[in-house]
Amino acid sequence: MEFPNGLFTEKSKSMKSKCKFFAPISGKRIFGLFLGIIILAQGGCGIYSFSGASTEGLSTLNIQYFQNRASLVQPGLSQNLTDALIDKCKAQTNLNITNGIGDANFEGQITDYNTRPLTVSADATAAMNRFTISVSVKFTNSSDPEKSFEQTFSRYEDYNSSNDLSVVEEELSGKIIEMIVEDIFNRAFVNW
């Protein structure tokens, strides 16, 4: 099939001139769009972060060292927990970590660190063990005292009793600390 000479080309030329959406995008437009996105992301109200954390009225945060007061003391656990909470707060908020009293303050202690039999097999031996860590936390929010709290956070991991705790302890305690830090952070800043 053949189109009349010039009819099809005239329509396509007029369509091009009216449709500016498909016009080539210049480098200046791309740079401007990118710069605008950065400004919006950085210049937000500063109250909420992408993690959903609310830090309204706060600019500084103090996280005191979490002492290990459990009956079984694992060396390094206190430091690991304290460091993990500091890292989480640095990564998820815009608060400045301070050594003195801050607008918000965390303090607490490790209150439980134990392993117990969970299930018993037919020959009356434990098939699974439960490894538990509990942390008592006091959070003070000077900007909004209603958001302050005192609470114990406890998490556990189960492991096969054929494994000695010393073999799986480091891996399991790392997982448990991560979960506890997430719970503490959410309670303080996400208000779940």
Secondary structure in CASP SS format (residue, H / E / C, confidence):
PFRMAT SS
TARGET T0000
AUTHOR 0000-0000-0000
METHOD secondary structure of the structure
MODEL  1
M C 1.00
E C 1.00
F C 1.00
P C 1.00
N C 1.00
G C 1.00
L H 1.00
F H 1.00
T H 1.00
E H 1.00
K H 1.00
S H 1.00
K H 1.00
S H 1.00
M H 1.00
K H 1.00
S H 1.00
K H 1.00
C C 1.00
K C 1.00
F C 1.00
F C 1.00
A C 1.00
P C 1.00
I C 1.00
S C 1.00
G H 1.00
K H 1.00
R H 1.00
I H 1.00
F H 1.00
G H 1.00
L H 1.00
F H 1.00
L H 1.00
G H 1.00
I H 1.00
I H 1.00
I H 1.00
L H 1.00
A H 1.00
Q H 1.00
G C 1.00
G C 1.00
C C 1.00
G C 1.00
I C 1.00
Y E 1.00
S C 1.00
F C 1.00
S C 1.00
G C 1.00
A C 1.00
S E 1.00
T C 1.00
E C 1.00
G C 1.00
L C 1.00
S C 1.00
T E 1.00
L E 1.00
N E 1.00
I E 1.00
Q C 1.00
Y C 1.00
F C 1.00
Q E 1.00
N E 1.00
R C 1.00
A C 1.00
S C 1.00
L C 1.00
V C 1.00
Q C 1.00
P C 1.00
G C 1.00
L H 1.00
S H 1.00
Q H 1.00
N H 1.00
L H 1.00
T H 1.00
D H 1.00
A H 1.00
L H 1.00
I H 1.00
D H 1.00
K H 1.00
C H 1.00
K H 1.00
A H 1.00
Q H 1.00
T C 1.00
N C 1.00
L C 1.00
N E 1.00
I E 1.00
T C 1.00
N C 1.00
G C 1.00
I C 1.00
G C 1.00
D C 1.00
A E 1.00
N E 1.00
F E 1.00
E E 1.00
G E 1.00
Q E 1.00
I E 1.00
T E 1.00
D E 1.00
Y E 1.00
N E 1.00
T E 1.00
R E 1.00
P E 1.00
L E 1.00
T E 1.00
V E 1.00
S C 1.00
A C 1.00
D C 1.00
A C 1.00
T C 1.00
A E 1.00
A E 1.00
M E 1.00
N E 1.00
R E 1.00
F E 1.00
T E 1.00
I E 1.00
S E 1.00
V E 1.00
S E 1.00
V E 1.00
K E 1.00
F E 1.00
T E 1.00
N E 1.00
S C 1.00
S C 1.00
D C 1.00
P H 1.00
E H 1.00
K H 1.00
S C 1.00
F E 1.00
E E 1.00
Q E 1.00
T E 1.00
F E 1.00
S E 1.00
R E 1.00
Y E 1.00
E E 1.00
D E 1.00
Y E 1.00
N E 1.00
S C 1.00
S C 1.00
N C 1.00
D C 1.00
L H 1.00
S H 1.00
V H 1.00
V H 1.00
E H 1.00
E H 1.00
E H 1.00
L H 1.00
S H 1.00
G H 1.00
K H 1.00
I H 1.00
I H 1.00
E H 1.00
M H 1.00
I H 1.00
V H 1.00
E H 1.00
D H 1.00
I H 1.00
F H 1.00
N H 1.00
R H 1.00
A H 1.00
F H 1.00
V H 1.00
N C 1.00
W C 1.00
END
